[in-house]
Amino acid sequence: MTQIVERMAEYAVAERSQRLAEPVWHYARRALIDWFASLLPGTVSPPATLLAEALAEEMRPEGAPRGAIVYANGRRAGLRAAALINAAAAHTVEFDDIFRDAIYHPGSPVIGAALAAAQAHDADGEALLRAIVIGYEISTRIGLAVMPSHYCFWHTTGTIGTFGAAAAVASILKLEAGPFAHALATAATFAAGLQQAFRSDAMSKPLHPGHAAEAGALAALAAGRGVTGALDVLDGPAGFGAAMSKGADWRAVLEGLGKRYNITVMTFKNHGCCGHIFAAIDAMLALKAERGLTAEQLARARIGTYRVAIDVTDRPRVATPFEGRFSTQFCVASALVHGSVRLDAFRPERLADPRVQALMPRLAMAVDPECDAAFPRRRSAMIEIETTDGRRLRHFQATRKGDPDAPLSDAELDAKFLELAIPVIGRPNGASLLASLRSLGRGAPVDFLAGTARPILALTG
């Protein structure tokens, strides 16, 4: 009996040589651009800076021409160390992409591993893009199979991301179907990442995609040398699905594989915080724009949303950037006061802004039955406001800006990239990198930013 991982491996091997439609290439480039936008500010912040110090013995000598680039220090290292540090950096400022239906950030682990493998093995731009597509397709489908129950205890980016990283690296290594399947099988038993790790202020959350990238890379490297895994590990009686979800549905995992591409329906974040807050932010910004609402006019508000958003982001008091990024009350209040929730929202002076702090106690969260029933395939929010002069305002936000049904345009994505990249690497490097990513293809080198100065420490707040 052919197992699921074997079927996925057969797809991946075939995908390496088939002609991809231009939209798929385009969306793969968009994913890579968005990954770098999220990566760069994370390279000048913990935990990436601390990981680079902790793994100092993994770094190659200064000026070494071979190896993968560690963007936190500009040095080169082995595939696994670079994948770990870069993937963690890409998840740190909460600006990385989302596969909405699986509650999963594929970019940080998949691209973190794929790029490190491509640099370490002298692959070109086309091979990198194909590896990204394969990693996204395999992992997003496994994510769908175990949702929504998997998300009760597990952080999908840490667990499902391990499969994506293994698939991407196996693609760069050009593994045949047999070893490729064993890479995926081994990845399953490496997968980890607990929800409790981001229910309080800690650095564990970005470590999840870091671990996924490293563990997936290890699974692929080992499989390439003959290490085997249990091929029935996904749907076996004591396997991944049974252990980490309730009623995992494997029937649709292979449906449309190689024909319908999930990478074309990614969410690219428009706000620098937890994605569960986005619909509420968008709703408040709509009331601000359409009804002229000001912070001084808001007497009290009810933010109706889905249960998971409350479990993760109902945080009425904040003192640190982490707490701010996972507080609906803070982010919605900041949006009303300042008009946006970008990186500067979490600087110390903005966290302590008395206008924002005064608004937060007036914002109450509650489960909205319509929003809850639509989750996870729709992320919505209902805001109901009572103003100081007695008016009652309401706005239902059916989706989020950046979701597949309200996507960021290429121009908006480019603007996001430059906004996040320029403070770290400067305008010339930022513009040059963006141009390279937009035109990436066959024969193009993937040593992005190699030889440039160490990132400018402009985002250390």
C-alpha positions in Angstrom: 0.0 0.0 0.0 1.4 3.4 -1.0 1.6 5.8 1.9 0.7 9.5 1.9 4.3 10.6 2.3 5.2 8.4 -0.7 2.6 10.0 -2.8 3.8 13.5 -1.8 7.3 12.5 -2.6 6.3 11.4 -6.1 4.6 14.8 -6.6 7.7 16.6 -5.4 10.1 14.8 -7.7 7.8 15.4 -10.7 7.4 19.1 -9.7 11.1 19.7 -9.9 11.0 19.1 -13.7 7.6 20.2 -14.8 6.7 23.6 -16.2 5.1 25.8 -13.7 2.5 28.4 -14.7 3.7 32.0 -14.5 1.3 32.9 -11.7 2.9 30.2 -9.5 6.4 31.6 -10.1 5.0 35.1 -9.4 3.4 34.0 -6.1 6.6 32.2 -5.1 8.5 35.4 -5.6 5.9 37.3 -3.6 6.4 34.8 -0.7 10.2 35.3 -0.9 9.9 39.1 -0.9 7.5 39.0 2.1 9.9 36.6 3.9 12.8 39.0 3.5 10.6 41.9 4.7 9.9 40.0 7.9 13.4 38.6 8.2 15.4 41.8 8.2 14.0 43.6 11.3 14.2 40.3 13.1 17.9 40.0 12.5 18.7 42.9 14.8 16.5 41.6 17.7 16.5 38.7 20.0 16.3 35.8 19.7 18.2 35.8 16.4 21.0 37.9 17.8 21.3 35.7 20.8 21.1 32.5 18.7 24.0 33.8 16.6 26.1 34.2 19.7 25.0 30.8 21.1 25.9 29.1 17.9 29.2 31.0 17.4 31.1 27.8 16.9 28.9 27.0 13.9 30.1 30.1 12.1 32.6 30.0 9.3 35.7 32.2 9.4 35.1 35.9 8.3 35.2 36.1 4.6 34.5 32.4 4.0 33.1 32.0 0.4 31.0 28.9 1.1 28.0 28.2 3.3 24.7 29.7 4.1 24.4 33.3 5.2 23.3 34.0 8.8 21.6 37.4 8.3 21.9 38.3 12.0 25.6 38.7 11.8 26.5 38.5 8.0 28.6 35.4 8.6 28.4 32.1 6.8 27.5 28.9 8.6 26.3 25.4 7.9 22.8 24.8 6.5 21.2 23.8 9.8 22.5 26.7 11.9 21.6 29.3 9.2 18.2 27.8 8.7 17.5 27.9 12.4 18.6 31.5 13.0 17.1 32.9 9.9 13.7 31.2 10.3 13.5 32.4 13.9 14.4 36.0 12.8 11.7 35.9 10.1 9.0 35.2 12.7 10.1 37.6 15.4 8.3 40.8 14.4 5.0 39.0 13.5 5.0 40.2 9.9 5.4 36.9 8.1 2.9 35.3 5.8 -0.1 33.1 6.7 -1.9 30.1 5.2 -5.2 31.1 6.6 -7.1 27.8 6.5 -4.4 25.9 8.5 -3.5 28.8 10.9 0.1 28.4 9.7 3.0 30.7 8.8 4.8 28.7 6.1 7.3 31.3 5.0 9.5 31.5 8.1 10.4 27.7 8.3 10.1 26.8 4.6 12.0 29.7 3.1 14.4 29.8 6.0 15.4 26.2 5.2 15.1 26.4 1.5 17.4 29.5 1.2 20.0 28.1 3.5 20.0 24.9 1.5 20.2 26.7 -1.8 23.1 28.8 -0.6 25.0 25.9 0.9 24.6 23.8 -2.3 25.0 26.4 -4.9 21.5 26.2 -6.3 20.1 28.9 -8.5 17.0 31.1 -8.3 14.7 28.7 -10.1 15.7 25.8 -7.9 15.0 27.9 -4.8 11.6 29.0 -6.1 10.7 25.4 -6.9 11.7 24.3 -3.4 9.6 27.0 -1.9 6.6 25.9 -3.9 7.1 22.3 -3.0 7.5 23.1 0.7 4.4 25.2 0.8 2.3 22.7 -1.1 3.2 19.7 1.0 3.0 21.4 4.4 -0.1 23.4 3.9 -2.0 20.3 2.9 -0.8 18.4 6.0 -1.9 21.4 8.0 -5.4 21.3 6.6 -5.7 17.6 7.4 -5.1 18.1 11.1 -7.1 21.3 11.6 -8.8 22.8 13.5 -8.2 20.5 16.5 -4.4 20.5 16.1 -4.3 24.2 17.0 -5.8 23.6 20.5 -2.4 22.7 21.8 0.1 22.9 19.0 1.7 25.9 17.2 1.2 24.9 13.6 4.2 26.9 12.3 6.5 24.8 14.5 4.8 21.4 13.8 3.6 21.6 10.2 6.6 23.8 9.3 8.9 20.9 9.9 7.3 19.1 6.9 7.7 22.1 4.7 11.3 22.6 5.6 12.1 18.9 5.0 10.3 19.0 1.6 12.1 22.2 0.5 15.6 21.0 1.5 14.9 17.6 -0.1 14.0 19.4 -3.3 17.3 21.4 -3.2 19.2 18.2 -2.6 17.4 16.5 -5.5 16.4 13.5 -3.5 14.6 10.8 -5.4 11.1 9.7 -4.3 12.2 7.0 -1.9 14.6 9.2 0.2 12.2 12.1 -0.1 9.4 10.1 1.5 11.7 9.1 4.3 12.6 12.8 4.9 8.9 13.6 5.4 8.4 10.6 7.6 11.3 11.6 9.8 10.1 15.2 9.9 6.8 14.0 11.4 8.5 12.7 14.5 10.6 15.8 14.9 7.6 18.2 14.7 7.0 20.3 17.9 5.8 23.6 19.2 3.4 24.2 22.1 0.7 26.9 22.2 1.6 27.6 25.8 5.0 29.0 24.6 3.3 32.2 23.4 0.6 32.6 26.0 3.1 34.7 28.0 6.1 36.9 27.3 8.9 34.6 26.0 11.2 34.1 23.0 10.0 30.6 22.3 7.5 31.4 19.6 10.0 32.4 16.9 12.1 29.5 18.0 9.4 27.2 16.7 9.9 27.9 13.0 13.6 28.0 13.7 13.5 24.5 15.1 11.2 23.4 12.3 13.6 24.7 9.7 16.6 23.0 11.3 14.7 19.7 12.1 13.3 19.6 8.6 16.7 20.2 7.1 18.2 17.4 9.3 15.5 15.0 8.2 16.3 15.7 4.5 20.0 15.6 4.9 19.8 12.3 6.8 17.4 10.7 4.3 19.8 11.7 1.6 22.4 9.4 3.3 20.0 6.5 3.8 18.3 7.2 7.1 14.8 5.8 7.0 11.5 6.9 8.6 8.2 5.2 9.3 6.2 5.7 6.1 2.9 5.3 7.8 3.7 8.0 10.4 1.0 10.4 9.3 -2.1 8.2 9.5 -0.9 5.2 11.5 -2.8 4.4 14.8 0.0 6.0 16.9 1.0 8.5 14.2 1.1 12.2 13.8 -2.7 12.6 13.1 -3.8 10.4 15.9 -1.4 12.0 18.4 -1.8 15.6 17.5 -5.3 16.1 16.3 -8.8 14.8 16.6 -10.2 13.1 13.5 -7.5 14.1 11.1 -8.9 14.0 7.6 -6.3 12.7 5.1 -8.6 12.3 2.1 -8.1 15.7 0.6 -4.4 16.0 1.2 -3.5 14.8 -2.3 -6.5 16.3 -4.1 -5.3 18.7 -6.8 -1.7 18.4 -5.7 0.4 19.7 -8.6 -2.6 21.4 -10.2 -4.0 23.7 -7.5 -1.4 25.7 -5.6 -1.9 26.9 -2.1 1.0 29.3 -2.5 -1.3 31.4 -4.6 -3.7 32.0 -1.7 -1.3 33.2 1.0 -2.1 36.1 3.4 0.5 38.8 3.5 0.3 40.7 6.7 -0.7 44.4 6.7 -0.2 44.8 10.4 2.8 44.0 12.6 1.1 41.8 15.2 -0.7 38.5 15.7 -3.0 37.7 12.7 -5.9 36.9 15.0 -6.1 40.7 15.7 -6.2 41.9 12.1 -9.9 41.9 11.5 -10.6 43.9 14.6 -7.9 46.4 13.6 -9.4 46.7 10.1 -12.8 47.2 11.6 -11.6 50.0 13.8 -9.7 51.7 11.0 -12.9 51.5 8.9 -14.9 53.3 11.6 -12.1 55.9 11.9 -12.1 56.5 8.2 -15.8 56.3 7.4 -17.4 57.7 10.5 -14.7 60.1 11.7 -14.3 58.3 15.0 -11.6 59.6 17.3 -10.1 58.2 20.5 -11.7 61.0 22.5 -15.2 60.0 21.3 -15.0 56.3 22.3 -16.8 55.6 25.5 -16.8 51.8 25.3 -16.5 49.1 22.6 -17.4 45.4 22.3 -15.0 43.5 20.0 -16.8 40.4 18.8 -14.6 37.7 17.2 -13.8 34.0 17.2 -12.9 32.0 20.3 -9.2 31.3 19.3 -8.6 35.1 18.9 -9.8 35.6 22.5 -7.7 32.7 23.8 -4.5 34.1 22.3 -5.0 37.9 22.2 -7.3 38.9 25.1 -4.7 40.9 26.9 -6.0 44.1 28.6 -2.7 45.2 30.0 0.7 45.3 28.2 4.2 46.4 29.1 6.5 44.7 26.5 6.6 44.4 22.7 5.6 40.8 22.9 2.6 41.5 25.0 1.6 44.4 22.7 1.8 42.2 19.6 -0.6 39.7 21.2 -3.1 42.2 22.7 -6.2 43.0 20.7 -7.0 45.8 23.1 -3.6 47.4 22.6 -3.5 47.0 18.8 -7.0 48.2 18.3 -6.5 51.2 20.6 -3.2 52.0 18.9 -4.9 51.8 15.5 -7.6 54.3 16.6 -5.0 56.7 18.1 -2.2 56.5 15.5 -3.9 55.1 12.4 -1.7 52.0 11.9 -0.1 49.1 13.7 3.4 48.8 12.3 6.8 48.2 13.9 6.8 51.5 15.6 3.7 50.6 17.5 5.8 48.5 19.8 8.5 50.9 20.7 8.6 51.8 24.4 7.2 55.3 24.0 4.3 53.9 22.0 3.6 51.0 24.4 3.3 53.6 27.2 1.3 56.2 25.2 -1.2 57.5 27.7 -3.9 57.9 25.0 -3.6 54.2 24.1 -3.4 53.1 27.7 -6.5 55.1 28.5 -8.5 53.4 25.7 -7.6 49.8 26.5 -9.9 49.3 29.5 -12.9 50.5 27.4 -12.4 47.7 24.9 -14.0 44.4 25.8 -13.7 41.1 23.8 -16.5 38.6 23.3 -17.2 35.6 21.2 -19.3 36.5 18.2 -21.2 33.4 17.0 -21.0 34.3 13.3 -17.3 34.9 13.5 -16.7 31.8 15.5 -18.6 29.6 13.1 -16.6 30.9 10.1 -13.2 30.2 11.7 -10.6 29.3 10.4 -11.6 29.7 6.8 -12.8 33.3 7.5 -11.2 35.7 10.0 -13.8 38.3 10.9 -14.7 40.7 13.6 -17.7 42.8 14.7 -17.0 46.0 16.6 -19.9 47.8 18.4 -19.1 51.2 19.8 -20.9 53.6 22.1 -19.6 57.1 21.8 -19.4 59.8 24.5 -22.3 61.7 22.8 -24.5 58.6 22.9 -24.1 57.4 19.3 -23.9 53.7 18.6 -21.6 52.6 15.7 -20.9 49.2 14.4 -18.8 47.6 11.7 -18.6 44.0 10.6 -15.2 43.1 9.1 -15.8 40.0 7.0 -12.1 39.4 6.2 -8.7 40.9 6.7 -6.7 43.2 4.5 -4.0 40.9 3.1 -6.2 37.8 3.0 -6.6 36.0 -0.4 -10.0 37.7 -0.9 -8.6 41.2 -0.1 -4.9 40.8 -1.1 -2.0 43.2 -0.9 -1.2 44.4 -4.4 2.4 44.0 -5.7 2.9 47.7 -5.1 1.6 47.4 -1.5 3.9 44.4 -0.9 6.9 46.3 -2.3 6.1 49.2 0.0 5.9 46.9 3.0 9.2 45.4 2.0 11.0 48.7 1.7 9.4 50.0 4.9 10.8 47.1 6.9 14.1 46.6 5.0 15.5 50.1 4.6 16.0 50.8 8.3 18.1 47.6 8.6 20.1 47.5 5.4 19.8 51.0 3.9 17.9 52.3 0.9 20.4 51.2 -1.8 20.7 47.6 -0.5 16.9 47.5 0.0 16.1 48.6 -3.6 18.8 46.3 -5.0 17.5 43.3 -3.1 13.9 43.9 -4.1 14.9 44.1 -7.7 16.8 40.8 -7.5 13.8 39.1 -5.8 11.3 40.4 -8.4 13.4 39.1 -11.3 14.7 35.8 -9.7 14.8 32.8 -12.0 17.0 30.3 -13.7 20.7 31.0 -13.3 20.3 33.8 -10.8 22.5 33.6 -7.7 20.8 33.3 -4.3 23.6 34.8 -2.1 21.4 37.8 -1.4 23.2 40.6 0.5 26.4 38.6 0.5 29.4 41.0 1.0 27.3 43.9 2.3 27.9 45.6 5.6 26.4 44.0 8.7 22.7 45.1 9.1 22.4 48.7 10.5 21.2 48.4 14.1 18.4 50.8 13.7 15.6 48.6 15.0 16.9 47.6 18.4 13.9 48.8 20.3 
